[in-house]
């Protein structure tokens, strides 16, 4: 994604609770810059590959903070400070 679009995407999504993929797609399509950069969206209807391997100590080295509203979707992984 073009980094110059991030603030514009944030602006059109500000305060919105996403209720459907179509709603998110429509919001993204509204984002544009003053210089004419526009967003084009595509929804991929395929699942990501599961069963990937991570290092054995992966979970021990990260502090996982789950979101209060949607913990199954939103979380932050922070490295442990030694």
Backbone torsions as a table, in degrees:
resi	resn	phi	psi	omega
1	UNK	NA	139.6	179.2
2	UNK	-67.0	124.1	-175.5
3	UNK	-63.5	-23.2	179.9
4	UNK	-72.7	-13.6	179.7
5	UNK	-89.7	-16.9	-175.8
6	UNK	-51.1	-50.6	-178.2
7	UNK	-65.0	-30.2	-179.6
8	UNK	-74.6	-36.8	175.5
9	UNK	-66.9	-42.0	177.5
10	UNK	-60.2	-39.5	-178.7
11	UNK	-64.1	-45.9	-177.0
12	UNK	-72.9	-20.4	-179.8
13	UNK	-98.6	-2.2	-174.5
14	UNK	-60.4	123.9	176.3
15	UNK	77.2	5.7	-176.8
16	UNK	-96.7	133.4	172.0
17	UNK	-94.3	119.6	-177.8
18	UNK	-70.4	123.5	-178.8
19	UNK	-108.9	-17.8	179.6
20	UNK	-158.7	160.7	176.2
21	UNK	-64.3	-37.8	-179.7
22	UNK	-62.9	-38.8	178.1
23	UNK	-63.3	-43.8	178.6
24	UNK	-63.9	-43.6	179.3
25	UNK	-59.5	-44.4	179.7
26	UNK	-64.8	-40.5	178.0
27	UNK	-63.8	-44.9	179.9
28	UNK	-60.3	-38.9	-178.1
29	UNK	-66.5	-20.5	179.1
30	UNK	-79.2	-18.7	-176.5
31	UNK	-73.6	134.0	175.1
32	UNK	-159.0	159.8	179.2
33	UNK	-98.1	168.0	177.8
34	UNK	-65.9	-23.6	-178.6
35	UNK	-89.4	1.9	174.5
36	UNK	102.0	2.3	177.2
37	UNK	-69.2	127.2	-176.9
38	UNK	-122.1	160.1	179.2
39	UNK	-99.2	134.1	171.8
40	UNK	-118.0	132.8	-173.9
41	UNK	-118.2	151.5	174.7
42	UNK	-143.0	134.2	176.0
43	UNK	-101.7	122.6	178.4
44	UNK	-92.9	123.1	-179.4
45	UNK	-96.6	62.5	176.2
46	UNK	-144.0	150.8	-179.9
47	UNK	-86.1	147.0	173.8
48	UNK	-69.9	154.1	178.7
49	UNK	-66.6	135.7	177.8
50	UNK	-107.4	168.9	176.6
51	UNK	85.8	14.8	178.2
52	UNK	-66.3	150.3	-178.0
53	UNK	-97.6	138.2	174.7
54	UNK	-122.7	167.4	178.8
55	UNK	-60.9	149.1	-175.4
56	UNK	-60.5	-36.4	-178.0
57	UNK	-94.2	16.4	-176.9
58	UNK	-54.9	-53.5	-177.0
59	UNK	-67.7	-31.2	-179.5
60	UNK	-72.2	-25.3	-177.3
61	UNK	-93.4	-1.7	179.6
62	UNK	-123.1	142.9	172.5
63	UNK	-97.8	116.8	-178.9
64	UNK	-97.2	121.4	178.7
65	UNK	-112.8	115.4	-177.9
66	UNK	-89.6	141.9	178.4
67	UNK	-65.2	144.7	179.1
68	UNK	-70.9	-35.3	-174.0
69	UNK	-83.5	-47.7	-179.5
70	UNK	-132.5	71.3	-174.7
71	UNK	-64.9	-24.8	-179.5
72	UNK	-75.4	-16.8	-179.2
73	UNK	-113.3	-34.3	-173.1
74	UNK	-114.1	123.2	176.9
75	UNK	-155.1	163.2	177.8
76	UNK	-124.3	132.3	177.2
77	UNK	-106.7	116.7	-178.6
78	UNK	-114.1	131.6	176.4
79	UNK	-64.1	143.2	176.2
80	UNK	-72.1	135.2	177.7
81	UNK	-90.1	126.7	-178.6
82	UNK	-81.2	NA	NA
